[in-house]
Amino acid sequence: MTPIKYEPFRDAKEFSDLMFNLFKLYKEYHEAMHTFSFLQRTKDVKVVCKDTTSEKVKFAMPAGLENALQNCEMINCPESNNSAISAPTNGSWASWTSIAIGYALREAGASRAFRGERVFGGPLLGVLCRGLVDKSCRRVTFGYQLFQHSPKHWVLTIQDHTPLEPEEMDGKDHLRHIEILAITAIFYEQMNRLDYVREKNKYLPILTYQDGLLTATVVTFATGKVRVVQASCDPSQEYPKLNIALRAVHDLKMSCYNKDVLHEIVKWILCSPDPPRELPLRISRKT
């Protein structure tokens, strides 16, 4: 296969515009998943996809929150009669986990806002918040929670009801459709201030990004599974590279419930680490 020759980006705005256009493009696709090899053939920007699920991850969680998480009865014993919330079903893990996070935060004396949770909208994330349904009604996905750990690192949780074959559910060589949409949406909205103009019924983007690495962490709850995907890029580079890593895939169902999996997922949501910077960044665009 002939190597792709990438053109340099004029400025960060060109990268921002590309994220917007890729979101619109992928939104029209009917595939439930996209293989790494397909994504890495993107001609407009270099995309590198990896399976890093075997790598150990270190989380920096405050001691009080760690203690509250370890002692949260709702997470440790979902079927306990002492819990006011019913045990989750396959289609309710995102909402159930959100409630469990609220319990743990209250026990630790912290608020959701303190941990970075934000109401989300905008021209792209707003689409995910409202949900996506394809014409056959086989795919129903929606964004559930958004945490902004910093202006340059956001975490989005998603409930995805898209049916996949068993071998596809366990696969580690692809992104689910909603995950690539979430990545492009997060990068676009991280880079811009989005003012809604009522007279035009549209958002007016104003580029606020200056430099540095952007990170998007996506936690996807699917039927019987939970996945963590992390993407990073530096739009200030003349040849920016979009790094996408599958960080975790776990079984998640009541028939084989493992509280340690939920503990890890909550840490990904509340204390998501930055992606490892294995490769040196290219020299920034000259000004």
N, C-alpha and C positions, 0 to 999 in steps of 0.2 A: 504494500500500500504506500502510495506517495505521501511523504511527510507534508503536513499542512504548513504553509508559510503564513505566519501571522503578521498583520499590519500593526504598526505602533499606534497607540491611542494618542490623540491630540491633547486631551486633558481629561480630568476626572468626570466632567459632565458627559463626555462621550461614553464612559463606562456606565454611568448612571442611566443614560438613555438606553443602553444595551440591556440592562437588567429589566427595565420597563418593557422593552420590546420582546425579550425572551419570555417574560411572564405571559404576555398576551399571546405569543406563539404557542407556548406549551399548554395554555388554558384550552386551546382548540383541539389538542390531541385527544384521542380516544383510548390510548393505551393506558393500562392500569399501572404499568411500571416501565422504567427505562434502564437498560443495561449500562454498566460502566463504559463498555466499549462504544456504545452509541453516543453517550454524553461526551466522551473524549474525542469524538469526531466533530465537535462544534467548531465551526470555521472562524467565528468572530473573536473568540478569546480562548486561550489555552486552558483546558479543563483536565485536571488530574484527579482520578478517583481511586480510593484505597479502601481495603477492608482492614481495619485496625482493631477488630474486636478482641484479638488475643493479647493486646497490650494492656498493661496494668495502668489504671487511672487513679490519681491522687486528688482527693477533694479537700478543700480548705473550708470546713464548716465550723462556725462558732460553737464552743463547748456547750453552751446552754441549749442551742438548737439541736445539736447532736444528741444530747441527753433526752430532750423532749421527743425526738424522732424514735430513739431506741425504746422509749417507754410508751409510745402511742398505741393504746389498745386497739384503736380502729385499724391500724396498719398491721399490728402483730397478730390480731385475732379478728378478722373481718366478720366471722360468723358468730361472734360473742353476743350473748343476749344483753350484755351491758352496753353495747353500742347502740346509739339512737338511729344509726344509719344502716340500712339493709346492705348485705354483702353485694358486691358488684356483679353485674352480668357481663357477657362478652361485649355488649355495645355501650357500656356505661363506665368503662375504666377511666376515661379522661375526667369526667365529672366527679366520680368517686374519689379519685386521687386529689382533685382540687379541694374537695371537702376535707380530706385527710390532712392535706397541707395546712389548711386553715386551723384545724385542731392542734397540730404540732406547733404552729406559730404562736397561737394563743397561749399554749402551755409554756412556751419559751419567752413569753412577754414581748413578742415582736408582731408587727403588722405585715400584711401582704404588701402594702405600699413601701414599707421599710425595706423589704426584700426585693423591691423593684417591680412589683406587678403594676401594669398599666392597662387602662382601657384602650383597646386598639381599634383603629379604623383606617382611613386613608384610601387612596384609589386602588391599592393592591391588597394590603392586609385586610381591608374592609370586605373585599370579595371573599376571602377565606373565612372571615368571621361570620358572614351570612351563610356560607356553605356552598358547595358545588354539587350539582346533580347532573349526570350526563343524560342524553336523550333516552337511553334505554332504562334509566332509573336504577342501573346496576351499581353505580358508584355514588356514594354519598359521603362527603368529607367536609369537615369544618374545623377552623382554628378555634381553640378553646381558651387558652390563657397566654398572655404575653408578659414576660419578665425582662426588664431592661437592666441588666447588671451594671452596665456602663453605657455611655452613648455609642460605643463601638462594639458591644457584645449584647445581643438580644437572644432570648430563649422563647420559642413558641411551642406550645403543646397542641396536639391535633388528635381528633378522633376520626379514624378512617374505616368506613364500613365496606370498602371495595373488596369484592370477593376475589381471592387468588387461589390457584392450585396449591396443594400442600407443599410441593417441592419449591414453589415460588415463595411461599411464606417463609421457608427456612433459608432461602438463598441470600448470599452475602455479596452478590455481584451486580446489584441494581439499586436504584432509588425508586420508591413509590412515587406515583404521579404527583401527589400532594406535596412531597418533600422538595422536589425541584421548584415547584411553585413557591413554596414557603421561603426557600433560600433566595430566589431572585427578588421576591417581595420585600424581605427584610433588608437586603442590601440597598435596594432603591430607597426605602423609607428611612434607613439610617443616614443616607447621604443628603437628604433633602428636608427642608421645612415645607410642610404641605398645608397651604392656606386654602380653605374652601371658599370659593367665590359663588355666592348664592345666585347672583344675576346670571351667571353662565352655567350654573349647576355642574361645576367641575372643580377639581383641585388645581391650584397653581403651585408648581414646585419651584422652590428657591434653593439652589445648591448651597449647603452649609459645610459639606465635607472639605477638609483641607489636606490632611495626610494621615498615614498610619494604617495599621491592619484592622479590617472589619471582620467580625465573627458572627455567624448565625448558627445557633444550636436548635435542632428540631427534634422534639420527642413525640413519636407517633404511636398512638394506641390503636392497634388493629385487632381483628378477631383472634384471640388466643396468643397474641404477640405484642411486644413493645420494642420499639427501635429508637436508637439515638443516632442522628446524623449531624455532623458538624462541618461547616464550610467556612473558609476564610479567604480573604483576598486583600490586596493593597492597591486600590485604584490610583494612587499617586505614581505608580510605576508606569514607565513608557510601554512595557509589555507585561501587564498584570496577568497573574495566573490565578485561576479559580481552583482552590484545593478543596476537595470534598472527601470526607472520611466517614465511613460507617463505624461508629464507636462502640455500639452495643446492640445485641439482639437477644431477647429473652422470651421464654414462654411466660405467658401471663393469663392464667385462668384459675378458677376456684378449684377445679379438680386436681390441680397439682400446685397449689399456691405456695409460694416461697417468699416469706417476709423480707429476706435479704435482697431480693430483686426490687421490691418496692422501695426499700431503703436507698438502694443505689439510684433508682429513677428519681426519687425526690431530691437527691443530691444533685443529679444532673439538672433538675429544674431550678433549684434554689441556689446552688453553688457551682454552677458549671465551670470547669476549668477552661482556660484558653487552650487552643490547639497547640501541639508541639511544633516548634519552628525548626524543622530539621534542615532545611535548605536555606542558604543565604539569599536574601532578597536581591533582585537586580537593582542597579543604580537608578535612583529616582530621575524623573524627567527634569532636564535642565530648565531653569527659568531665567 
